[in-house]
């Protein structure tokens, strides 16, 4: 999209830096290979994300270090229930997104782009320093789609590793396999967020994506690079709550990621341009959770419903409650030091040791 803003004005803004993962085409055009949209961008125009810009046949990021948030979160908020449980992460974001979700909870960030770019400038060194100072165990790239601030995520993640911090991202999964390969072992864990059960028509109507199929190949590339993966799915009432779609998604996870992969069903709340819909009925979430278990997955969670029984973790072998939670916070921990059920000895699929410090945990 070409705007009236002069190229010299765009390129002189704070946050401008050379982009990665692109190629030159004829006529001053460039092709961005960061996400599966693979935008072909003419000089003086933006990519679909609104934060990558072709200036004179060179591609630039407009949000390098231009942060809109810097918060300390429990890792369960991402949600990552089985990766470094009880730890805290320093969460950062910019503006922009390669999706156009009509229900986005963070639309002020994600849908700000082109002439509406804002944020406070930070360096990777400053982010890592803030993370360490806050007592965080890692950094999470989140709130808006981290793919679109790839360059800053890459540099920050590399530095974070040197300081003993882990890196996680919350993503829509539309990053290309090349981008995943570039990050390689810098990213330790990812939450991949599906919407509407991965239904193609839903993505076209509500997300602005013609085909969600590339997400699956990206997830497999994440797996090949050794990333810890948990899957979430936003259940939108009426339009994105079909049992057959959840069954298909759960079956794919079972066959490609394994039965021990956590799958989270997230409750929709009316936001942005979908104010006309009610929150997802809890009964719908319960029905879909049963479907997930029927497909053989051992861990299913219900999110955005504080106090729901499926905030907790149960032993897949004997159904004993091994981790109690209230919202994002662990309230009880009954696993052994090597994450085994104390009742039957089953070893749960959890990476890392439990971080109990500062959580207000009570042992029951």
C-alpha positions, 0 to 999 in steps of 0.5 A: 500500500502506497501512502502520501507520506514522503519516503524520506519522512518514513525512513527518518522515524525512530525504529528504522533498521535494515530488514532480514529475510527478503530478496530484490526483484526487478523495478525496485521491488522487493519480496519479503520472506518473513511470513507466508504472505511473502509480500511483493512491495514496490518502492515507497510501499509497506508490506501487509504488516504495515511495519516493513517498508521498501525504500529505494529497493531496500527493505526496512523494519520500522519497529526495531526496538520501538516497544509498546510494552515491557511487563513481567508476566507469569509464564502461564499467561502465555499460556505455557503450562508445561514449560518452566512452570512457575517462572516469570518472563519479561514480555515485550511488544511493538505495533503491527501484525500480519493478521487482521483479526476482527476480534483482536484483544490487543488491537490498539497495538496490532492494528496500528501500522504505517502512519500510526506507528508508535513506541518507546525506543529500546536496545536489546541490551536495555531489554535484557537488563530490564529482564534481569533487574525484574527477576525474570527467568526469560523473555517473551515476545508477545502481545502483538505478532512477534514475527513482524519485529523479527530483527529486534527479537533475533538480536534480543534473543541472542543476547538473552541466551548469553545471560542465561535467560530463555526465550519464548514467543506467542505467535499466530504461526504464519512465520516462514520456515526460513524465519524459524530456521534463522532463529534456530535454537535462540527460541526455546518455546512457542505458543502457536495460536489458532483461531476458529479451529483452523477453519479456512473459511473462518480465517478468510472472513475474520482473520484476513488470511486466505489459507491457514495451511502454511501454519502446520508446516511452520509448526513442524519446522519449530519442532525440527529446531527443538522448540517446546510447543503448546497449541492454543485455539480461540473458540469464537461462538457461532462462527468458530466453534465447530466440533469437527474443526477442533477434532481435526486440529486435535488429531493433527496435533496428536499425529504430528506433535505427539499425545503429550502436547498441551492444547488450550481452548481459549474463551472468546470475549467481545472485542474490537469489531466483534462486539455483537457476539457473546462470550463463548459459553463455558458449556461449549468449551467443556464439549470441545475439551472432551473432543480433544481428549477423545482424539488422544491428547493427554492435556487439555486446558480451558483459558480465560475462564478463571476458576475452571477445573481445566486450569489445573493439570491432572495426571493422564494415567490416574487423573490425580490433580498434580498442579492446581492453578487459579488463573495464571498462578500455581496454587498447589504443586504435588509432583516429585522433583522429576515431575512424576505423579505422587500417586501412580508414578507417571512422568508428566511431559514438563520441561524444566524444574518448578520455579517456586520462588515468589509465587505465593504457592501453597503445598497441599 
